Amino acid sequence: MSLFLCLPLVLTSASAREAPLPPDRAFAFSWQRHGDQVRLNWRMPKGYYLYRAHIEAKDASGRSLPVKTPAGRIKPDPTFGPTEVYYGTARASFRHAGPVRLTYRGCQEDGLCYIPITVVIPALQERPRP
């Protein structure tokens, strides 16, 4: 009889889990360029997080660019072990005038982890001389 009493609770909690959001909604990304300074921003809804160590920038030749990020919160991760993550918002910056391939990765809490997401940030456009 106790099995029948517990079954509705199991079904309720399993059905309460939401389907994962598409990557662009799970990790709403924007950037701004001021000269060679590039500022990156992410917004994640509740239940999503971004890995600090998985924010990587590379120039057109594939060389890594140093990315500045603030400290994150330590999360015990079953795949990567204790790692720093961002909840809610994240920011980063780097300096580079050329085009940049930016890659980042995050997960849904107690759900799936997304494949790495890569975006291209275009080069600084020089203004034509008169």
N, C-alpha and C positions, 0 to 999 in steps of 0.2 A: 504494500500500500504506500510506503514512503517513496518508492520510485515514481508513482503517479503524481505525488505531490511536488516532487522536484522537477519533473519534466517540463511543466509550463515555465518555470524560472529559467531553465536552460534555453528553451526556445525563445523566450523574451530577450535574454541578453544577447543571443546570437543574432536575432533579427534587428536589434538596436544598433549594431555596428553599421556605419554608413559605407556606401560604396566609395572607393577612392576617387578623389577629384582628378581631373586632367592636370598634367604637370603645370600648365600656365596658370591655373587657379590655385593649386597647392603651394606653388612657389612664385607668387607674382613678382616679377623682376623688372627693374628699371635701372637706367644708368644716366649719368650726366658727364659731359666732358667740358673741362675748363682748361684750355691749352693742352698740355700733355698729362694733366691730372684727370684721372677717371674715377668717378665715385659710383659704387654699386649699391643697390638697395633691394631687399626682398621683404615681402610680407607673406606670412603663413597663417592660415586660419588655425583655430584651436585644433589640436590633435595632429599637427604636422611639425616637423623640425628639419633643419638644414645642418649638414655636417660642416664644421669649420675646416677640417683638414681636406675636404673635397672641393674647396674653392680654389681653382687653378687657372692661371692666365698664361698664355703662350703667344709669342710674337709670330710673324709670318714665317720665320725659319724654324719654328717649333721649339725655340728656347724658352724656358720658364722665366716668367717675370715675377719679382717679389711682390706679393699681395699682402697688404696690411689689413689685419682683422682684429677686432677686440676679442677679449677672452669670452668663451662661451660657458655653458653649464655642462658639467660632467654628467654623462649618461652611461650607465652600464649597458653596452650594446652586445647582443649575442654574437654578432658577426665580427665586429672590430674591437671588442673589449671596451674598457672605459675610454670614452672619447668625448670631445667637446662638441656641443650642438647649440643651435639657436632656435628658440621658440618665439613666435610672434613676429619679430623683425630681425633682420640681419643687415650689416653693412660691411663694406670692404672698400679698399682703394688701391690704386697703383698708378705709376707714371709710365706713360709710353705714348708717343705721338702716332705710331703706325697702327695698322689693324691688329686686333687681338682676338684670339679664340679663347673664350671663357667657358670653363666647364664647372658645374656644381652638381651636388647630389643631396637628396633628402629622402625622408620616409614619412609614412603615415604611422602615428603612434599605434602600436599593437596591430599593425597591418602590414602593408607591403612597402618595400623600398623601391624607389624609382631607379631606372637606369640613369647613368649620368646624362645631364642636359648640357648641350653645348650651343652657345650663341656666338656670333661674330660681332664685335664692336668695330665699326669702321674707323679708318685713320682720321686724324685731325686734318681737316680741309684747310689748306692755305688759301688765303684770299688773293685773288688775282691783283697784280700790280697795275696801277693806272698807266 
